[in-house]
Amino acid sequence: MTKSIGSAGAAKATSGAATLDSVADILERELQTVIADWLFRVEQEPDLTHIPLSFEDRTGHLPHLLHDVIARLRLDAGTKAPISKAAAEHGDLRRKQGYTVAMAVEESRLLQVTIFSTLQKNTNSLEFSALLPDVVTIADEVDAQLKEQMLRFMAADDAKLAKGK
């Protein structure tokens, strides 16, 4: 949702009026930048990079997870958010790739840092009236996605134990 305002201080001038973007609009527009920035952060973490993965194997899940965040931001207030299928699949994938729970948690933490840094970089076009509720929504959604990933890790562990009995 983009809003026009007529005051100075906003970035995108269009015939005397400036536009402000919602958090969802900014994340959608900056999707590839968020992925690149997240990957840069991940590559600084030896605990994550000791498992060698291609660009696609390391980042292929991100567009889906980020689209789930964006969709959640666009839900009407009070609407129950759907469980992220992409997060569950990502949990299965990371476990098969040899990730530990701590590694998955670290990736999730870096995703939140990257999203919030992206918003900081775009403050000149950000609609501030919804910023704090949207930050809460982002944190809640990313944490809910992490929960789905961890449920898949635990289910795989349970299945492995059941086979061993």
Accessible surface in RSA format (square Angstrom, percent):
REM  Atomic radii and reference values for relative SASA: ProtOr
REM  Chains: A
REM  Algorithm: Lee & Richards
REM  Probe-radius: 1.40
REM  Slices: 20
REM RES _ NUM      All-atoms   Total-Side   Main-Chain    Non-polar    All polar
REM                ABS   REL    ABS   REL    ABS   REL    ABS   REL    ABS   REL
RES MET A   1   136.98  70.9 110.65  73.2  26.32  62.7 114.46  97.3  22.51  29.8
RES THR A   2    78.50  55.8  48.67  49.3  29.82  71.1  31.67  42.5  46.82  70.8
RES LYS A   3    93.11  45.4  88.79  54.5   4.32  10.3  51.31  46.2  41.80  44.5
RES SER A   4    79.34  67.0  49.76  66.4  29.58  68.1  27.33  58.2  52.02  72.9
RES ILE A   5    56.82  32.3  49.69  37.0   7.13  17.2  56.82  40.9   0.00   0.0
RES GLY A   6    72.36  89.2   0.00   N/A  72.36  89.2  29.60  81.2  42.75  95.8
RES SER A   7    70.81  59.8  55.62  74.2  15.19  35.0  51.27 109.2  19.54  27.4
RES ALA A   8   105.98  97.4  67.86 104.7  38.12  86.7  79.73 112.3  26.25  69.5
RES GLY A   9    77.38  95.4   0.00   N/A  77.38  95.4  43.13 118.4  34.25  76.7
RES ALA A  10    22.14  20.4   1.04   1.6  21.10  48.0   3.89   5.5  18.25  48.4
RES ALA A  11    47.07  43.3  15.41  23.8  31.66  72.0  24.87  35.0  22.21  58.8
RES LYS A  12    77.23  37.7  70.00  43.0   7.23  17.2  61.93  55.7  15.31  16.3
RES ALA A  13    81.71  75.1  54.08  83.5  27.63  62.9  54.18  76.3  27.53  72.9
RES THR A  14    70.98  50.5  64.89  65.8   6.09  14.5  62.43  83.9   8.55  12.9
RES SER A  15   125.76 106.3  72.14  96.3  53.62 123.5  65.52 139.5  60.24  84.4
RES GLY A  16    73.23  90.3   0.00   N/A  73.23  90.3  41.82 114.8  31.41  70.3
RES ALA A  17    28.26  26.0  27.66  42.7   0.61   1.4  28.16  39.7   0.10   0.3
RES ALA A  18     6.44   5.9   5.46   8.4   0.98   2.2   5.46   7.7   0.98   2.6
RES THR A  19    19.96  14.2  19.96  20.2   0.00   0.0  16.98  22.8   2.98   4.5
RES LEU A  20    30.31  16.9  30.31  21.7   0.00   0.0  30.31  21.3   0.00   0.0
RES ASP A  21     4.56   3.2   4.56   4.5   0.00   0.0   0.45   1.1   4.11   4.1
RES SER A  22    18.51  15.6  17.26  23.0   1.25   2.9  17.71  37.7   0.80   1.1
RES VAL A  23     0.90   0.6   0.29   0.3   0.62   1.5   0.29   0.3   0.62   1.7
RES ALA A  24     3.95   3.6   3.52   5.4   0.43   1.0   3.52   5.0   0.43   1.1
RES ASP A  25    24.66  17.3  21.84  21.7   2.82   6.7  11.40  26.8  13.26  13.2
RES ILE A  26     0.00   0.0   0.00   0.0   0.00   0.0   0.00   0.0   0.00   0.0
RES LEU A  27     1.63   0.9   1.19   0.9   0.44   1.1   1.19   0.8   0.44   1.2
RES GLU A  28    82.49  47.4  71.63  54.2  10.86  25.8  23.39  45.2  59.10  48.3
RES ARG A  29   107.36  45.1  72.77  37.1  34.59  82.4  69.96  95.6  37.40  22.7
RES GLU A  30    35.47  20.4  34.50  26.1   0.98   2.3   2.10   4.1  33.38  27.2
RES LEU A  31    20.23  11.3  20.23  14.5   0.00   0.0  20.23  14.2   0.00   0.0
RES GLN A  32   123.37  69.0 117.87  86.1   5.49  13.1  66.65 141.9  56.72  43.0
RES THR A  33    58.67  41.7  54.03  54.8   4.64  11.1  30.79  41.4  27.88  42.1
RES VAL A  34     0.67   0.4   0.67   0.6   0.00   0.0   0.67   0.6   0.00   0.0
RES ILE A  35     7.29   4.1   7.29   5.4   0.00   0.0   7.29   5.2   0.00   0.0
RES ALA A  36    56.84  52.3  47.98  74.0   8.86  20.2  51.05  71.9   5.79  15.3
RES ASP A  37    30.16  21.1  28.49  28.4   1.67   3.9   4.77  11.2  25.39  25.3
RES TRP A  38     1.29   0.5   1.29   0.6   0.00   0.0   0.86   0.5   0.43   0.7
RES LEU A  39    24.37  13.6  24.37  17.4   0.00   0.0  24.37  17.1   0.00   0.0
RES PHE A  40   129.49  64.8 127.67  79.1   1.81   4.7 128.77  78.1   0.72   2.1
RES ARG A  41    61.35  25.8  59.11  30.1   2.25   5.3  18.14  24.8  43.21  26.2
RES VAL A  42     0.00   0.0   0.00   0.0   0.00   0.0   0.00   0.0   0.00   0.0
RES GLU A  43    96.02  55.1  75.06  56.8  20.95  49.9  20.56  39.8  75.45  61.6
RES GLN A  44   101.00  56.5  78.68  57.5  22.32  53.1  32.77  69.8  68.23  51.7
RES GLU A  45    52.15  29.9  52.15  39.5   0.00   0.0   0.10   0.2  52.05  42.5
RES PRO A  46    99.06  72.2  93.25  85.0   5.81  21.1  96.36  79.6   2.70  16.8
RES ASP A  47   103.11  72.2 101.30 100.8   1.81   4.3  21.29  50.1  81.82  81.6
RES LEU A  48     0.64   0.4   0.64   0.5   0.00   0.0   0.64   0.5   0.00   0.0
RES THR A  49    49.34  35.1  34.47  34.9  14.87  35.4  20.33  27.3  29.01  43.9
RES HIS A  50   124.27  67.9  96.19  66.9  28.08  71.8  81.94  84.4  42.33  49.3
RES ILE A  51    23.52  13.4  22.89  17.1   0.63   1.5  23.52  16.9   0.00   0.0
RES PRO A  52   119.56  87.1  97.96  89.3  21.60  78.5 104.32  86.1  15.24  94.7
RES LEU A  53    40.99  22.8  11.93   8.5  29.06  73.1  17.75  12.5  23.23  62.5
RES SER A  54    63.23  53.4  45.91  61.3  17.32  39.9  53.15 113.2  10.08  14.1
RES PHE A  55   122.78  61.4 109.77  68.0  13.01  33.8 114.45  69.4   8.33  23.9
RES GLU A  56   115.95  66.6 111.35  84.2   4.59  10.9  55.67 107.7  60.28  49.2
RES ASP A  57    64.87  45.4  61.75  61.5   3.12   7.4   3.51   8.3  61.36  61.2
RES ARG A  58    12.40   5.2  12.40   6.3   0.00   0.0   0.84   1.2  11.56   7.0
RES THR A  59     4.26   3.0   3.10   3.1   1.15   2.7   0.27   0.4   3.98   6.0
RES GLY A  60    19.16  23.6   0.00   N/A  19.16  23.6  12.12  33.3   7.05  15.8
RES HIS A  61    17.77   9.7  10.52   7.3   7.26  18.6  12.26  12.6   5.51   6.4
RES LEU A  62     1.09   0.6   1.09   0.8   0.00   0.0   1.09   0.8   0.00   0.0
RES PRO A  63    37.11  27.0  37.11  33.8   0.00   0.0  37.11  30.6   0.00   0.0
RES HIS A  64   109.87  60.0 106.77  74.2   3.10   7.9  62.20  64.1  47.67  55.5
RES LEU A  65     4.61   2.6   4.61   3.3   0.00   0.0   4.61   3.2   0.00   0.0
RES LEU A  66     1.34   0.7   1.34   1.0   0.00   0.0   1.34   0.9   0.00   0.0
RES HIS A  67    83.58  45.7  80.27  55.8   3.31   8.5  55.27  57.0  28.30  32.9
RES ASP A  68    42.72  29.9  38.62  38.4   4.10   9.7   7.11  16.7  35.61  35.5
RES VAL A  69     0.24   0.2   0.24   0.2   0.00   0.0   0.24   0.2   0.00   0.0
RES ILE A  70     4.73   2.7   4.73   3.5   0.00   0.0   4.73   3.4   0.00   0.0
RES ALA A  71    58.05  53.4  49.15  75.9   8.89  20.2  55.83  78.6   2.21   5.9
RES ARG A  72    48.10  20.2  41.41  21.1   6.69  15.9   3.84   5.2  44.26  26.8
RES LEU A  73    23.56  13.1   1.25   0.9  22.30  56.1   2.51   1.8  21.05  56.6
RES ARG A  74   109.11  45.8  78.44  40.0  30.67  73.0  56.65  77.4  52.46  31.8
RES LEU A  75    63.47  35.3  44.01  31.5  19.46  48.9  46.52  32.7  16.95  45.6
RES ASP A  76   115.66  81.0 105.01 104.5  10.66  25.2  27.55  64.8  88.12  87.9
RES ALA A  77   110.22 101.3  69.44 107.2  40.78  92.8  81.34 114.5  28.88  76.5
RES GLY A  78    87.85 108.3   0.00   N/A  87.85 108.3  44.71 122.7  43.14  96.6
RES THR A  79    68.86  49.0  47.23  47.9  21.63  51.5  41.16  55.3  27.70  41.9
RES LYS A  80   182.95  89.3 158.69  97.4  24.27  57.8 120.88 108.8  62.07  66.1
RES ALA A  81    24.03  22.1  10.67  16.5  13.36  30.4  10.69  15.0  13.34  35.3
RES PRO A  82   102.51  74.7  83.84  76.4  18.67  67.9  95.03  78.5   7.48  46.5
RES ILE A  83   131.40  74.8 105.47  78.6  25.92  62.5 110.98  79.9  20.42  55.4
RES SER A  84     8.60   7.3   1.35   1.8   7.25  16.7   5.91  12.6   2.69   3.8
RES LYS A  85   155.56  75.9 147.00  90.2   8.56  20.4  96.68  87.0  58.88  62.7
RES ALA A  86    19.45  17.9  12.08  18.6   7.37  16.8  14.12  19.9   5.32  14.1
RES ALA A  87     0.00   0.0   0.00   0.0   0.00   0.0   0.00   0.0   0.00   0.0
RES ALA A  88     7.04   6.5   7.04  10.9   0.00   0.0   7.04   9.9   0.00   0.0
RES GLU A  89    90.17  51.8  85.13  64.4   5.04  12.0  39.43  76.3  50.74  41.4
RES HIS A  90     5.04   2.8   3.59   2.5   1.45   3.7   4.56   4.7   0.48   0.6
RES GLY A  91     0.12   0.1   0.00   N/A   0.12   0.1   0.03   0.1   0.09   0.2
RES ASP A  92    38.63  27.1  35.14  35.0   3.49   8.3  14.34  33.7  24.30  24.2
RES LEU A  93    70.77  39.4  68.59  49.1   2.18   5.5  70.73  49.7   0.04   0.1
RES ARG A  94     0.12   0.1   0.12   0.1   0.00   0.0   0.12   0.2   0.00   0.0
RES ARG A  95    69.07  29.0  58.94  30.0  10.12  24.1  10.77  14.7  58.30  35.3
RES LYS A  96   174.58  85.2 135.91  83.4  38.67  92.1  94.58  85.1  80.00  85.2
RES GLN A  97    36.04  20.2  16.01  11.7  20.03  47.7  21.23  45.2  14.81  11.2
RES GLY A  98    44.70  55.1   0.00   N/A  44.70  55.1  29.85  81.9  14.85  33.3
RES TYR A  99     9.37   4.4   0.00   0.0   9.37  24.4   0.00   0.0   9.37  11.6
RES THR A 100    73.52  52.3  68.06  69.0   5.46  13.0  70.43  94.6   3.09   4.7
RES VAL A 101    74.05  48.7  70.87  64.2   3.18   7.7  70.87  61.6   3.18   8.6
RES ALA A 102    73.65  67.7  61.31  94.6  12.34  28.1  67.32  94.8   6.33  16.8
RES MET A 103    11.24   5.8   9.50   6.3   1.74   4.1   9.01   7.7   2.23   3.0
RES ALA A 104     0.64   0.6   0.06   0.1   0.59   1.3   0.16   0.2   0.48   1.3
RES VAL A 105    63.21  41.6  62.79  56.8   0.43   1.0  62.79  54.6   0.43   1.2
RES GLU A 106    39.33  22.6  39.07  29.6   0.26   0.6  16.86  32.6  22.47  18.3
RES GLU A 107     5.56   3.2   4.61   3.5   0.95   2.3   4.77   9.2   0.80   0.6
RES SER A 108    10.58   8.9   5.14   6.9   5.44  12.5   8.41  17.9   2.17   3.0
RES ARG A 109   114.11  47.9 110.50  56.3   3.61   8.6  62.92  86.0  51.18  31.0
RES LEU A 110     7.96   4.4   7.96   5.7   0.00   0.0   7.96   5.6   0.00   0.0
RES LEU A 111     6.50   3.6   6.50   4.6   0.00   0.0   6.50   4.6   0.00   0.0
RES GLN A 112    31.37  17.5  31.37  22.9   0.00   0.0   7.33  15.6  24.05  18.2
RES VAL A 113    54.43  35.8  51.45  46.6   2.98   7.2  53.95  46.9   0.48   1.3
RES THR A 114     0.35   0.2   0.25   0.3   0.09   0.2   0.25   0.3   0.09   0.1
RES ILE A 115     0.00   0.0   0.00   0.0   0.00   0.0   0.00   0.0   0.00   0.0
RES PHE A 116    63.38  31.7  57.18  35.4   6.20  16.1  57.93  35.1   5.46  15.6
RES SER A 117    28.11  23.8  23.49  31.4   4.62  10.6  12.23  26.0  15.88  22.3
RES THR A 118     2.26   1.6   2.20   2.2   0.06   0.1   1.80   2.4   0.46   0.7
RES LEU A 119     6.18   3.4   6.01   4.3   0.17   0.4   6.18   4.3   0.00   0.0
RES GLN A 120   126.10  70.5 118.66  86.7   7.44  17.7  43.45  92.5  82.65  62.7
RES LYS A 121   132.57  64.7  97.98  60.1  34.59  82.3  83.44  75.1  49.13  52.3
RES ASN A 122    19.16  13.2  18.94  18.3   0.22   0.5   0.22   0.5  18.94  18.3
RES THR A 123    49.93  35.5  44.11  44.7   5.82  13.9  19.08  25.6  30.85  46.6
RES ASN A 124    83.82  57.8  73.97  71.5   9.85  23.7  35.16  84.6  48.66  47.0
RES SER A 125     3.28   2.8   3.28   4.4   0.00   0.0   1.95   4.2   1.33   1.9
RES LEU A 126     1.92   1.1   1.10   0.8   0.82   2.1   1.10   0.8   0.82   2.2
RES GLU A 127    16.74   9.6  16.18  12.2   0.55   1.3   6.51  12.6  10.22   8.3
RES PHE A 128   117.13  58.6 102.95  63.8  14.18  36.9 103.03  62.5  14.11  40.4
RES SER A 129    96.31  81.4  55.93  74.6  40.37  93.0  60.03 127.8  36.27  50.8
RES ALA A 130    33.71  31.0  31.69  48.9   2.01   4.6  33.71  47.5   0.00   0.0
RES LEU A 131    34.49  19.2  34.49  24.7   0.00   0.0  34.49  24.2   0.00   0.0
RES LEU A 132   134.17  74.7 133.14  95.2   1.03   2.6 133.21  93.6   0.96   2.6
RES PRO A 133    80.32  58.5  72.21  65.8   8.12  29.5  78.94  65.2   1.38   8.6
RES ASP A 134    21.43  15.0  21.43  21.3   0.00   0.0   0.00   0.0  21.43  21.4
RES VAL A 135    42.76  28.1  42.76  38.7   0.00   0.0  42.76  37.2   0.00   0.0
RES VAL A 136   101.94  67.1  99.02  89.6   2.92   7.0 101.66  88.3   0.29   0.8
RES THR A 137    32.16  22.9  30.51  30.9   1.65   3.9   7.33   9.8  24.83  37.5
RES ILE A 138     0.06   0.0   0.00   0.0   0.06   0.1   0.06   0.0   0.00   0.0
RES ALA A 139    30.15  27.7  30.15  46.5   0.00   0.0  30.15  42.5   0.00   0.0
RES ASP A 140    70.63  49.5  65.36  65.1   5.26  12.4  16.91  39.8  53.72  53.6
RES GLU A 141     6.91   4.0   6.91   5.2   0.00   0.0   0.19   0.4   6.72   5.5
RES VAL A 142     2.04   1.3   1.67   1.5   0.36   0.9   1.67   1.5   0.36   1.0
RES ASP A 143    74.56  52.2  69.42  69.1   5.14  12.2  25.06  59.0  49.50  49.4
RES ALA A 144    44.23  40.7  37.69  58.2   6.54  14.9  42.18  59.4   2.05   5.4
RES GLN A 145     2.66   1.5   2.25   1.6   0.41   1.0   1.70   3.6   0.95   0.7
RES LEU A 146    29.28  16.3  29.04  20.8   0.24   0.6  29.14  20.5   0.14   0.4
RES LYS A 147   132.20  64.5 125.93  77.3   6.27  14.9  74.08  66.7  58.11  61.9
RES GLU A 148    28.32  16.3  28.32  21.4   0.00   0.0   3.61   7.0  24.71  20.2
RES GLN A 149     7.36   4.1   7.36   5.4   0.00   0.0   0.00   0.0   7.36   5.6
RES MET A 150    28.70  14.9  28.70  19.0   0.00   0.0  27.88  23.7   0.82   1.1
RES LEU A 151    72.91  40.6  68.99  49.4   3.92   9.8  69.03  48.5   3.88  10.4
RES ARG A 152    88.32  37.1  86.40  44.0   1.92   4.6  17.80  24.3  70.52  42.7
RES PHE A 153     7.28   3.6   7.28   4.5   0.00   0.0   7.28   4.4   0.00   0.0
RES MET A 154   101.41  52.5 100.70  66.6   0.71   1.7  62.48  53.1  38.93  51.6
RES ALA A 155    55.38  50.9  45.50  70.2   9.88  22.5  50.62  71.3   4.76  12.6
RES ALA A 156    33.91  31.2  22.58  34.8  11.33  25.8  29.64  41.7   4.26  11.3
RES ASP A 157    60.78  42.6  59.33  59.1   1.45   3.4  19.87  46.8  40.92  40.8
RES ASP A 158    91.27  63.9  86.11  85.7   5.16  12.2  27.48  64.7  63.80  63.6
RES ALA A 159    55.49  51.0  46.88  72.3   8.61  19.6  54.22  76.4   1.27   3.4
RES LYS A 160   143.37  69.9 134.91  82.8   8.46  20.1  84.06  75.7  59.31  63.2
RES LEU A 161   121.64  67.7 117.93  84.4   3.71   9.3 119.91  84.2   1.73   4.7
RES ALA A 162    67.73  62.3  49.69  76.7  18.04  41.0  52.55  74.0  15.18  40.2
RES LYS A 163   183.14  89.3 149.78  91.9  33.36  79.4 100.69  90.6  82.45  87.8
RES GLY A 164    70.29  86.7   0.00   N/A  70.29  86.7  36.72 100.8  33.57  75.2
RES LYS A 165   209.63 102.3 143.34  88.0  66.29 157.8 119.48 107.5  90.15  96.0
END  Absolute sums over single chains surface
CHAIN  1 A     9132.0       7377.1       1754.9       5735.3       3396.7
END  Absolute sums over all chains
TOTAL          9132.0       7377.1       1754.9       5735.3       3396.7
